[in-house]
Amino acid sequence: MSSPPPSSQAVGPGPSVAPFAPPGIPRRMAAWLYEGMLLFAVVFVAGWLFSALSQMRHALDDRRVLLQAFLFVVFGIYFVWFWSRGQTLAMKTWGLRLVGRDGRPVSQWRALLRYVLAWLWFLPPLVLAWALPFQVSGAEVSVLLFGWVAIWAVLARFHPERQFWHDAWAGTRLISTRPR
């Protein structure tokens, strides 16, 4: 049996991207926490490497700021590399994938933009703790940090596609790789 001539076939606008349901906030936050545990190994290796190369002997050395800048760059390389390939190990474990708005893989530039914008999760409470005219303990900084993260996560409920705002601004989105 032959197919009908091309002129009689329905012509549409081309292949469309299937609408992907965004994963729920609890699953995204679980992946985020798991990512934090995995990053401990990255920090350990990067910190050891920095300490060995810079001959840093103790944590209160004057080069702490350099270590923090080094870790920022290492984290950037880690996330940009994995996000431009679709997912980190934590995202893969929890069935999440990062794509562009069009459903295609993100470029390294877009992944870098997402990395910089993702720091909005952490910067406000850290800047606040630093700028306060009185000393705050590590526990108080943790409360500020986790309180802000909770607010940031809840704000995703107000996005039309329930995406985190740094994803919306970066032109990326998290999708679920698990069937419903």
NUPA-214909 format. One record per residue (C-alpha): residue in three letters; x, y, z; residue number from 0. Coordinates in steps of 0.25 Angstrom, whole numbers, always signed. Each point is the difference from the previous one (the first is absolute). Layout:
@res = ALA, c1 = X, c2 = Y, c3 = Z, n = NUM
...
This chain:
@res = MET, c1 = +0, c2 = +0, c3 = +0, n = 0
@res = SER, c1 = +6, c2 = +13, c3 = -4, n = 1
@res = SER, c1 = -1, c2 = +13, c3 = +8, n = 2
@res = PRO, c1 = -9, c2 = +11, c3 = -5, n = 3
@res = PRO, c1 = +6, c2 = +11, c3 = -9, n = 4
@res = PRO, c1 = +7, c2 = +11, c3 = +8, n = 5
@res = SER, c1 = -10, c2 = +11, c3 = -4, n = 6
@res = SER, c1 = -11, c2 = -8, c3 = +7, n = 7
@res = GLN, c1 = +7, c2 = -2, c3 = +13, n = 8
@res = ALA, c1 = -2, c2 = +9, c3 = +12, n = 9
@res = VAL, c1 = +11, c2 = +11, c3 = +1, n = 10
@res = GLY, c1 = +2, c2 = +5, c3 = +14, n = 11
@res = PRO, c1 = +10, c2 = +10, c3 = +6, n = 12
@res = GLY, c1 = +11, c2 = -11, c3 = +1, n = 13
@res = PRO, c1 = +3, c2 = -8, c3 = +12, n = 14
@res = SER, c1 = -4, c2 = +7, c3 = +13, n = 15
@res = VAL, c1 = +7, c2 = -2, c3 = +13, n = 16
@res = ALA, c1 = -9, c2 = -9, c3 = +9, n = 17
@res = PRO, c1 = -4, c2 = +8, c3 = +13, n = 18
@res = PHE, c1 = +8, c2 = -5, c3 = +11, n = 19
@res = ALA, c1 = -6, c2 = +0, c3 = +14, n = 20
@res = PRO, c1 = +9, c2 = +7, c3 = +10, n = 21
@res = PRO, c1 = +4, c2 = -9, c3 = +11, n = 22
@res = GLY, c1 = -5, c2 = +3, c3 = +14, n = 23
@res = ILE, c1 = +7, c2 = +9, c3 = +9, n = 24
@res = PRO, c1 = +2, c2 = -11, c3 = +11, n = 25
@res = ARG, c1 = +8, c2 = -8, c3 = -11, n = 26
@res = ARG, c1 = +8, c2 = +12, c3 = -5, n = 27
@res = MET, c1 = +3, c2 = +3, c3 = +15, n = 28
@res = ALA, c1 = +4, c2 = -14, c3 = +2, n = 29
@res = ALA, c1 = +9, c2 = +0, c3 = -12, n = 30
@res = TRP, c1 = +6, c2 = +14, c3 = +5, n = 31
@res = LEU, c1 = +3, c2 = -6, c3 = +14, n = 32
@res = TYR, c1 = +6, c2 = -13, c3 = -7, n = 33
@res = GLU, c1 = +9, c2 = +9, c3 = -9, n = 34
@res = GLY, c1 = +5, c2 = +7, c3 = +13, n = 35
@res = MET, c1 = +5, c2 = -13, c3 = +5, n = 36
@res = LEU, c1 = +6, c2 = -3, c3 = -13, n = 37
@res = LEU, c1 = +7, c2 = +13, c3 = +0, n = 38
@res = PHE, c1 = +7, c2 = -3, c3 = +13, n = 39
@res = ALA, c1 = +9, c2 = -9, c3 = -8, n = 40
@res = VAL, c1 = +3, c2 = +11, c3 = -10, n = 41
@res = VAL, c1 = +3, c2 = +10, c3 = +11, n = 42
@res = PHE, c1 = +9, c2 = -11, c3 = +7, n = 43
@res = VAL, c1 = +8, c2 = -2, c3 = -13, n = 44
@res = ALA, c1 = +0, c2 = +14, c3 = -4, n = 45
@res = GLY, c1 = +4, c2 = +5, c3 = +14, n = 46
@res = TRP, c1 = +11, c2 = -10, c3 = +1, n = 47
@res = LEU, c1 = +5, c2 = +4, c3 = -14, n = 48
@res = PHE, c1 = +0, c2 = +15, c3 = +3, n = 49
@res = SER, c1 = +7, c2 = -3, c3 = +14, n = 50
@res = ALA, c1 = +11, c2 = -8, c3 = -6, n = 51
@res = LEU, c1 = +2, c2 = +9, c3 = -12, n = 52
@res = SER, c1 = +0, c2 = +13, c3 = +9, n = 53
@res = GLN, c1 = +7, c2 = -6, c3 = +12, n = 54
@res = MET, c1 = -12, c2 = +4, c3 = +9, n = 55
@res = ARG, c1 = +3, c2 = -6, c3 = +13, n = 56
@res = HIS, c1 = -13, c2 = +3, c3 = +8, n = 57
@res = ALA, c1 = -14, c2 = +5, c3 = -2, n = 58
@res = LEU, c1 = +2, c2 = +14, c3 = +6, n = 59
@res = ASP, c1 = +11, c2 = +3, c3 = -10, n = 60
@res = ASP, c1 = -1, c2 = +14, c3 = -7, n = 61
@res = ARG, c1 = -3, c2 = -8, c3 = -13, n = 62
@res = ARG, c1 = -14, c2 = -4, c3 = +4, n = 63
@res = VAL, c1 = -6, c2 = +10, c3 = -10, n = 64
@res = LEU, c1 = +8, c2 = -6, c3 = -11, n = 65
@res = LEU, c1 = -5, c2 = -14, c3 = +4, n = 66
@res = GLN, c1 = -14, c2 = +5, c3 = -1, n = 67
@res = ALA, c1 = +2, c2 = +6, c3 = -13, n = 68
@res = PHE, c1 = +7, c2 = -13, c3 = -5, n = 69
@res = LEU, c1 = -12, c2 = -8, c3 = +5, n = 70
@res = PHE, c1 = -10, c2 = +9, c3 = -7, n = 71
@res = VAL, c1 = +8, c2 = -3, c3 = -13, n = 72
@res = VAL, c1 = +0, c2 = -15, c3 = +3, n = 73
@res = PHE, c1 = -15, c2 = +0, c3 = +2, n = 74
@res = GLY, c1 = -2, c2 = +8, c3 = -12, n = 75
@res = ILE, c1 = +8, c2 = -10, c3 = -9, n = 76
@res = TYR, c1 = -7, c2 = -12, c3 = +7, n = 77
@res = PHE, c1 = -14, c2 = +6, c3 = -2, n = 78
@res = VAL, c1 = +2, c2 = +5, c3 = -14, n = 79
@res = TRP, c1 = +6, c2 = -13, c3 = -5, n = 80
@res = PHE, c1 = -11, c2 = -8, c3 = +6, n = 81
@res = TRP, c1 = -11, c2 = +9, c3 = -4, n = 82
@res = SER, c1 = +4, c2 = +2, c3 = -14, n = 83
@res = ARG, c1 = -1, c2 = -16, c3 = -1, n = 84
@res = GLY, c1 = -14, c2 = +1, c3 = +6, n = 85
@res = GLN, c1 = +2, c2 = -5, c3 = +15, n = 86
@res = THR, c1 = +9, c2 = -1, c3 = +12, n = 87
@res = LEU, c1 = +0, c2 = -14, c3 = +7, n = 88
@res = ALA, c1 = -10, c2 = +5, c3 = +10, n = 89
@res = MET, c1 = -9, c2 = +5, c3 = -11, n = 90
@res = LYS, c1 = +1, c2 = -14, c3 = -7, n = 91
@res = THR, c1 = -3, c2 = -7, c3 = +13, n = 92
@res = TRP, c1 = -12, c2 = +8, c3 = +3, n = 93
@res = GLY, c1 = -5, c2 = +0, c3 = -15, n = 94
@res = LEU, c1 = +2, c2 = +14, c3 = -3, n = 95
@res = ARG, c1 = +6, c2 = +6, c3 = -13, n = 96
@res = LEU, c1 = +4, c2 = +14, c3 = -4, n = 97
@res = VAL, c1 = -4, c2 = +5, c3 = -14, n = 98
@res = GLY, c1 = -2, c2 = +13, c3 = -7, n = 99
@res = ARG, c1 = -14, c2 = +6, c3 = -1, n = 100
@res = ASP, c1 = -1, c2 = -7, c3 = -14, n = 101
@res = GLY, c1 = +3, c2 = -13, c3 = +7, n = 102
@res = ARG, c1 = +14, c2 = -2, c3 = -6, n = 103
@res = PRO, c1 = +13, c2 = -1, c3 = +8, n = 104
@res = VAL, c1 = +5, c2 = +13, c3 = +5, n = 105
@res = SER, c1 = +13, c2 = +6, c3 = -5, n = 106
@res = GLN, c1 = +12, c2 = +2, c3 = +9, n = 107
@res = TRP, c1 = -3, c2 = +15, c3 = +0, n = 108
@res = ARG, c1 = -14, c2 = -2, c3 = +5, n = 109
@res = ALA, c1 = +5, c2 = -10, c3 = +10, n = 110
@res = LEU, c1 = +10, c2 = +11, c3 = +5, n = 111
@res = LEU, c1 = -11, c2 = +10, c3 = +1, n = 112
@res = ARG, c1 = -9, c2 = -10, c3 = +8, n = 113
@res = TYR, c1 = +12, c2 = -2, c3 = +9, n = 114
@res = VAL, c1 = +2, c2 = +15, c3 = +3, n = 115
@res = LEU, c1 = -15, c2 = +2, c3 = +2, n = 116
@res = ALA, c1 = -1, c2 = -12, c3 = +9, n = 117
@res = TRP, c1 = +8, c2 = +7, c3 = +10, n = 118
@res = LEU, c1 = -12, c2 = +9, c3 = +3, n = 119
@res = TRP, c1 = -4, c2 = -12, c3 = +9, n = 120
@res = PHE, c1 = +12, c2 = +3, c3 = +9, n = 121
@res = LEU, c1 = +4, c2 = +15, c3 = -2, n = 122
@res = PRO, c1 = -10, c2 = +8, c3 = +7, n = 123
@res = PRO, c1 = +1, c2 = -7, c3 = +14, n = 124
@res = LEU, c1 = +15, c2 = -1, c3 = -1, n = 125
@res = VAL, c1 = +1, c2 = +15, c3 = -4, n = 126
@res = LEU, c1 = -10, c2 = +3, c3 = +11, n = 127
@res = ALA, c1 = +8, c2 = -8, c3 = +11, n = 128
@res = TRP, c1 = +13, c2 = +7, c3 = -5, n = 129
@res = ALA, c1 = -6, c2 = +14, c3 = +0, n = 130
@res = LEU, c1 = -7, c2 = -1, c3 = +14, n = 131
@res = PRO, c1 = +6, c2 = +10, c3 = +10, n = 132
@res = PHE, c1 = +1, c2 = -11, c3 = +10, n = 133
@res = GLN, c1 = +6, c2 = -14, c3 = +0, n = 134
@res = VAL, c1 = -8, c2 = -12, c3 = -4, n = 135
@res = SER, c1 = +3, c2 = -14, c3 = +3, n = 136
@res = GLY, c1 = +1, c2 = -11, c3 = -10, n = 137
@res = ALA, c1 = -14, c2 = -6, c3 = +5, n = 138
@res = GLU, c1 = -6, c2 = +14, c3 = -3, n = 139
@res = VAL, c1 = +6, c2 = +0, c3 = -14, n = 140
@res = SER, c1 = -6, c2 = -14, c3 = -2, n = 141
@res = VAL, c1 = -14, c2 = +5, c3 = +4, n = 142
@res = LEU, c1 = +1, c2 = +12, c3 = -9, n = 143
@res = LEU, c1 = +5, c2 = -9, c3 = -12, n = 144
@res = PHE, c1 = -10, c2 = -11, c3 = +2, n = 145
@res = GLY, c1 = -11, c2 = +10, c3 = +2, n = 146
@res = TRP, c1 = +3, c2 = +7, c3 = -13, n = 147
@res = VAL, c1 = +2, c2 = -13, c3 = -8, n = 148
@res = ALA, c1 = -14, c2 = -4, c3 = +5, n = 149
@res = ILE, c1 = -6, c2 = +13, c3 = -4, n = 150
@res = TRP, c1 = +7, c2 = -1, c3 = -14, n = 151
@res = ALA, c1 = -6, c2 = -14, c3 = -1, n = 152
@res = VAL, c1 = -14, c2 = +4, c3 = +3, n = 153
@res = LEU, c1 = +1, c2 = +12, c3 = -10, n = 154
@res = ALA, c1 = +1, c2 = -11, c3 = -11, n = 155
@res = ARG, c1 = -15, c2 = -2, c3 = +3, n = 156
@res = PHE, c1 = -2, c2 = +14, c3 = -6, n = 157
@res = HIS, c1 = +7, c2 = -3, c3 = -13, n = 158
@res = PRO, c1 = -10, c2 = -4, c3 = -11, n = 159
@res = GLU, c1 = +8, c2 = -13, c3 = -3, n = 160
@res = ARG, c1 = +4, c2 = -2, c3 = +14, n = 161
@res = GLN, c1 = +14, c2 = +2, c3 = -3, n = 162
@res = PHE, c1 = +11, c2 = +6, c3 = +9, n = 163
@res = TRP, c1 = +2, c2 = +15, c3 = -3, n = 164
@res = HIS, c1 = +14, c2 = -2, c3 = -4, n = 165
@res = ASP, c1 = -4, c2 = -10, c3 = -10, n = 166
@res = ALA, c1 = -10, c2 = +10, c3 = -6, n = 167
@res = TRP, c1 = +10, c2 = +11, c3 = -1, n = 168
@res = ALA, c1 = +11, c2 = -9, c3 = -6, n = 169
@res = GLY, c1 = -9, c2 = -6, c3 = -10, n = 170
@res = THR, c1 = +1, c2 = -14, c3 = +6, n = 171
@res = ARG, c1 = -10, c2 = -10, c3 = +6, n = 172
@res = LEU, c1 = +0, c2 = -12, c3 = +8, n = 173
@res = ILE, c1 = -8, c2 = -12, c3 = -5, n = 174
@res = SER, c1 = -3, c2 = -13, c3 = +6, n = 175
@res = THR, c1 = +6, c2 = -12, c3 = -7, n = 176
@res = ARG, c1 = -9, c2 = -10, c3 = +7, n = 177
@res = PRO, c1 = -14, c2 = -4, c3 = -6, n = 178
@res = ARG, c1 = -12, c2 = +5, c3 = +8, n = 179
